[in-house]
């Protein structure tokens, strides 16, 4: 069992200039559910939050960064029981071992798609994907473009402008059926 800190931390015991995050902020920034964080706290001894004056869990930025790193490794298939007890140096080694040996240069179409995704340009992503699909057909598009591109995807910041549902084309009502015409009888 990993014991990240050896004593119960109170917010008042931490340096004044340290940034603290609520469990809700940690959940939002890492994608790890609150209940999972609590289970890990009991089972593995990490994360080990401090408590604020109300007794609520608060986490220093170092733990937030570690949890973000752990989340990336979880997404790559590593189990929490292997990750949570590891030191920072061991996490470095594990991350390095999971990196692709050599990154192949991406063709222009894939690079354009990834750049549009990175800039959260929904219209551009849709246009580029449609163009590639029309050029290659379904099977080639999925197997050659999308499958090859997945290994080279970079993390996308979700803190940018939120995506908004695009407006309907002119004349579209958004209804899935046509309204009945009233006829006089």
Helices and strands as residue ranges (DSSP letters): E 9-10, G 11-13, E 20-22, H 23-30, H 34-44, E 50-51, E 57-60, H 61-75, H 80-83, H 88-98, H 108-118, H 122-136, H 138-140, I 141-146, H 147-150
